[in-house]
Amino acid sequence: MKSIVVLVSGNGSNLQAIIDACEQHKIPAKITAVLSNKADAYGLQRAKNANIPAVFLDHKSFASREVYDQQLLQEIAAFCPDLIVLAGFMRILSPEFVAQFQGKMLNIHPSLLPKYKGLHTHQRAIDAGDTEHGASVHFVTADLDDGPVILQSKVPVFDKQDADELAERVQVQERQMYPLVVKWFCEDRLMMVNNKAVLDGNELEIQGYAAD
């Protein structure tokens, strides 16, 4: 059974979806720790509710991003993870940190990558007049929101819909797709090879599996 460490900064709804999938034996793994840079992140409470070690590491207490990431690396290493899952972890990780977990770290981003890297993705999609929006699960690389995409889920953008409403609909999809991708990884079906996502031995397209 594989070990998963999850990093969160906020509510942790995707964390909860993965906790539930592990408890239901849909994912052959155990979440061994949840870490956050925010003391009030509800994701830490979700971990405690599930009897998972919850660790708060305040980035404001460190002199630089690199120094913080070194301490974060040590905290994570204590749990010997096979997979790192970023579930709303609102920090840019240093290239040195990412290199330690190359091919073993996943992120979910609320856009149809490569569109709208960074923040405020829902409003940007509305402002651009997009007819569809969604979320992408991808491997993490040193460049922000730029790792190979594994899976995307699309939702239509309705007229007169605001960013909060669109975000809620995207998040419903996120809670379905993230546990599925974690399951693939933990079943040794998914890996990153030559900066490409590979599922069941097949290199995925730029939009990931089943893009249509």
Secondary structure as a PSIPRED ss2 file (coil, helix, strand):
# PSIPRED VFORMAT (PSIPRED V4.0)

   1 M C   1.000  0.000  0.000
   2 K E   0.000  0.000  1.000
   3 S E   0.000  0.000  1.000
   4 I E   0.000  0.000  1.000
   5 V E   0.000  0.000  1.000
   6 V E   0.000  0.000  1.000
   7 L E   0.000  0.000  1.000
   8 V E   0.000  0.000  1.000
   9 S C   1.000  0.000  0.000
  10 G C   1.000  0.000  0.000
  11 N C   1.000  0.000  0.000
  12 G C   1.000  0.000  0.000
  13 S H   0.000  1.000  0.000
  14 N H   0.000  1.000  0.000
  15 L H   0.000  1.000  0.000
  16 Q H   0.000  1.000  0.000
  17 A H   0.000  1.000  0.000
  18 I H   0.000  1.000  0.000
  19 I H   0.000  1.000  0.000
  20 D H   0.000  1.000  0.000
  21 A H   0.000  1.000  0.000
  22 C H   0.000  1.000  0.000
  23 E H   0.000  1.000  0.000
  24 Q C   1.000  0.000  0.000
  25 H C   1.000  0.000  0.000
  26 K C   1.000  0.000  0.000
  27 I C   1.000  0.000  0.000
  28 P C   1.000  0.000  0.000
  29 A E   0.000  0.000  1.000
  30 K E   0.000  0.000  1.000
  31 I E   0.000  0.000  1.000
  32 T E   0.000  0.000  1.000
  33 A E   0.000  0.000  1.000
  34 V E   0.000  0.000  1.000
  35 L E   0.000  0.000  1.000
  36 S E   0.000  0.000  1.000
  37 N C   1.000  0.000  0.000
  38 K C   1.000  0.000  0.000
  39 A C   1.000  0.000  0.000
  40 D C   1.000  0.000  0.000
  41 A C   1.000  0.000  0.000
  42 Y H   0.000  1.000  0.000
  43 G H   0.000  1.000  0.000
  44 L H   0.000  1.000  0.000
  45 Q H   0.000  1.000  0.000
  46 R H   0.000  1.000  0.000
  47 A H   0.000  1.000  0.000
  48 K H   0.000  1.000  0.000
  49 N H   0.000  1.000  0.000
  50 A C   1.000  0.000  0.000
  51 N C   1.000  0.000  0.000
  52 I C   1.000  0.000  0.000
  53 P C   1.000  0.000  0.000
  54 A E   0.000  0.000  1.000
  55 V E   0.000  0.000  1.000
  56 F E   0.000  0.000  1.000
  57 L C   1.000  0.000  0.000
  58 D C   1.000  0.000  0.000
  59 H H   0.000  1.000  0.000
  60 K H   0.000  1.000  0.000
  61 S H   0.000  1.000  0.000
  62 F C   1.000  0.000  0.000
  63 A C   1.000  0.000  0.000
  64 S C   1.000  0.000  0.000
  65 R H   0.000  1.000  0.000
  66 E H   0.000  1.000  0.000
  67 V H   0.000  1.000  0.000
  68 Y H   0.000  1.000  0.000
  69 D H   0.000  1.000  0.000
  70 Q H   0.000  1.000  0.000
  71 Q H   0.000  1.000  0.000
  72 L H   0.000  1.000  0.000
  73 L H   0.000  1.000  0.000
  74 Q H   0.000  1.000  0.000
  75 E H   0.000  1.000  0.000
  76 I H   0.000  1.000  0.000
  77 A H   0.000  1.000  0.000
  78 A C   1.000  0.000  0.000
  79 F C   1.000  0.000  0.000
  80 C C   1.000  0.000  0.000
  81 P C   1.000  0.000  0.000
  82 D C   1.000  0.000  0.000
  83 L E   0.000  0.000  1.000
  84 I E   0.000  0.000  1.000
  85 V E   0.000  0.000  1.000
  86 L E   0.000  0.000  1.000
  87 A C   1.000  0.000  0.000
  88 G C   1.000  0.000  0.000
  89 F C   1.000  0.000  0.000
  90 M C   1.000  0.000  0.000
  91 R C   1.000  0.000  0.000
  92 I C   1.000  0.000  0.000
  93 L C   1.000  0.000  0.000
  94 S C   1.000  0.000  0.000
  95 P H   0.000  1.000  0.000
  96 E H   0.000  1.000  0.000
  97 F H   0.000  1.000  0.000
  98 V H   0.000  1.000  0.000
  99 A H   0.000  1.000  0.000
 100 Q H   0.000  1.000  0.000
 101 F C   1.000  0.000  0.000
 102 Q C   1.000  0.000  0.000
 103 G C   1.000  0.000  0.000
 104 K C   1.000  0.000  0.000
 105 M E   0.000  0.000  1.000
 106 L E   0.000  0.000  1.000
 107 N E   0.000  0.000  1.000
 108 I E   0.000  0.000  1.000
 109 H E   0.000  0.000  1.000
 110 P C   1.000  0.000  0.000
 111 S C   1.000  0.000  0.000
 112 L C   1.000  0.000  0.000
 113 L C   1.000  0.000  0.000
 114 P C   1.000  0.000  0.000
 115 K C   1.000  0.000  0.000
 116 Y C   1.000  0.000  0.000
 117 K C   1.000  0.000  0.000
 118 G C   1.000  0.000  0.000
 119 L C   1.000  0.000  0.000
 120 H C   1.000  0.000  0.000
 121 T H   0.000  1.000  0.000
 122 H H   0.000  1.000  0.000
 123 Q H   0.000  1.000  0.000
 124 R H   0.000  1.000  0.000
 125 A H   0.000  1.000  0.000
 126 I H   0.000  1.000  0.000
 127 D H   0.000  1.000  0.000
 128 A C   1.000  0.000  0.000
 129 G C   1.000  0.000  0.000
 130 D C   1.000  0.000  0.000
 131 T C   1.000  0.000  0.000
 132 E E   0.000  0.000  1.000
 133 H E   0.000  0.000  1.000
 134 G E   0.000  0.000  1.000
 135 A E   0.000  0.000  1.000
 136 S E   0.000  0.000  1.000
 137 V E   0.000  0.000  1.000
 138 H E   0.000  0.000  1.000
 139 F E   0.000  0.000  1.000
 140 V C   1.000  0.000  0.000
 141 T C   1.000  0.000  0.000
 142 A C   1.000  0.000  0.000
 143 D C   1.000  0.000  0.000
 144 L C   1.000  0.000  0.000
 145 D C   1.000  0.000  0.000
 146 D C   1.000  0.000  0.000
 147 G C   1.000  0.000  0.000
 148 P C   1.000  0.000  0.000
 149 V E   0.000  0.000  1.000
 150 I E   0.000  0.000  1.000
 151 L E   0.000  0.000  1.000
 152 Q E   0.000  0.000  1.000
 153 S E   0.000  0.000  1.000
 154 K E   0.000  0.000  1.000
 155 V E   0.000  0.000  1.000
 156 P E   0.000  0.000  1.000
 157 V C   1.000  0.000  0.000
 158 F C   1.000  0.000  0.000
 159 D C   1.000  0.000  0.000
 160 K C   1.000  0.000  0.000
 161 Q C   1.000  0.000  0.000
 162 D C   1.000  0.000  0.000
 163 A H   0.000  1.000  0.000
 164 D H   0.000  1.000  0.000
 165 E H   0.000  1.000  0.000
 166 L H   0.000  1.000  0.000
 167 A H   0.000  1.000  0.000
 168 E H   0.000  1.000  0.000
 169 R H   0.000  1.000  0.000
 170 V H   0.000  1.000  0.000
 171 Q H   0.000  1.000  0.000
 172 V H   0.000  1.000  0.000
 173 Q H   0.000  1.000  0.000
 174 E H   0.000  1.000  0.000
 175 R H   0.000  1.000  0.000
 176 Q H   0.000  1.000  0.000
 177 M H   0.000  1.000  0.000
 178 Y H   0.000  1.000  0.000
 179 P H   0.000  1.000  0.000
 180 L H   0.000  1.000  0.000
 181 V H   0.000  1.000  0.000
 182 V H   0.000  1.000  0.000
 183 K H   0.000  1.000  0.000
 184 W H   0.000  1.000  0.000
 185 F H   0.000  1.000  0.000
 186 C H   0.000  1.000  0.000
 187 E C   1.000  0.000  0.000
 188 D C   1.000  0.000  0.000
 189 R C   1.000  0.000  0.000
 190 L E   0.000  0.000  1.000
 191 M E   0.000  0.000  1.000
 192 M E   0.000  0.000  1.000
 193 V E   0.000  0.000  1.000
 194 N C   1.000  0.000  0.000
 195 N C   1.000  0.000  0.000
 196 K E   0.000  0.000  1.000
 197 A E   0.000  0.000  1.000
 198 V E   0.000  0.000  1.000
 199 L E   0.000  0.000  1.000
 200 D C   1.000  0.000  0.000
 201 G C   1.000  0.000  0.000
 202 N E   0.000  0.000  1.000
 203 E E   0.000  0.000  1.000
 204 L C   1.000  0.000  0.000
 205 E C   1.000  0.000  0.000
 206 I C   1.000  0.000  0.000
 207 Q C   1.000  0.000  0.000
 208 G C   1.000  0.000  0.000
 209 Y E   0.000  0.000  1.000
 210 A C   1.000  0.000  0.000
 211 A C   1.000  0.000  0.000
 212 D C   1.000  0.000  0.000
